[in-house]
Amino acid sequence: MAGPPSERTDFTGPRLIGGALLILGLFILLQTFQIGPSRGFSPVPPNAMPTVVAVGIILLAVIFLARVTVRPDADLGVRAAREDEVTHWPTAGLLAGILIAYAFALAPVGYPVATALLVPGVARVLGSRSVIRDLLVGTTLGLLVWFGFTQLLGVRLSAGILDVVLPGSG
């Protein structure tokens, strides 16, 4: 009598994630060398924590890549294959594209405007058909977070094109 049919395994996704984490860790590590020395007395240099984070990400990525390449975990492979079958990759790709566009829009147009455009874009990809509501939510969220950080916490977020109308942004 034969046992249960073996399930398909797929390690492509985990390997891609491990590679992406390794690249991210190396990128962060390279960027730490761009951090200049602090002025005045400081017990730790300003690049200490980013270096620790970068090395941690690199180590975990290498361990993860070894785990999915050298001695692959069969359960992880089966789970990854199942997730791949049910993932709608066009939606994931559109969301990634929107987030990349958002990151590039933050500096020129500012946090409130970029967020006001991000929310309806993401909502539309996820199935919303109420553009007016999504624009209102995005605008409200962008302005509330901007005011909260800039006015209440003292953390400067770019106002971008709204520099002339938002208080304390210039």
C-alpha positions, 0 to 999 in steps of 0.5 A: 500500500502506497503512502500519501502523495508527496506534495510539490515543494518550491523554494524559489520564493524563500530564496528570492527573499533571502537574496533580497535581504542579503542585498538590503543588508549589504546596501545598509552596510555600505551606506553606514560608511557615508555617515560622518563623525558626530560633532562633540562628545559621543560614546558611540559613533553615529554609524554604530547602530546602523552597522549592527543592524546591517550585520544582523540582517546579513547574518540572518539572510545568510543563515536563511539562504543556507537553510533553504539551499543546503538543507531545505526544509520540506515543510517550508517548501510545501508551504511556499508552494501552496502560498505561490498557488494562491497568491495573485502576483499582479496585485502584489506587483501593483502594490510594490509599484505604488509603494516605490512611486510613493517613496519617490514622490515623498521628496518633491510633493511632500508627505501629505500629498504623497499619502493623499495619492497613495491611499486611493491608489492602494485602495483601488488595487485592492478593490475599492471603487469609491474614489472620492472616499479614498481621496478624503481618507488619504488626504485626512490621514496624510494631514493628520500624520503630518501635523502629529509628527511635525507639530506635536512630536517635533519630527520634520516631515516634508510638506513639499508643494504645501510648504507655503500653506502648512504652518511651521513647515518651512 
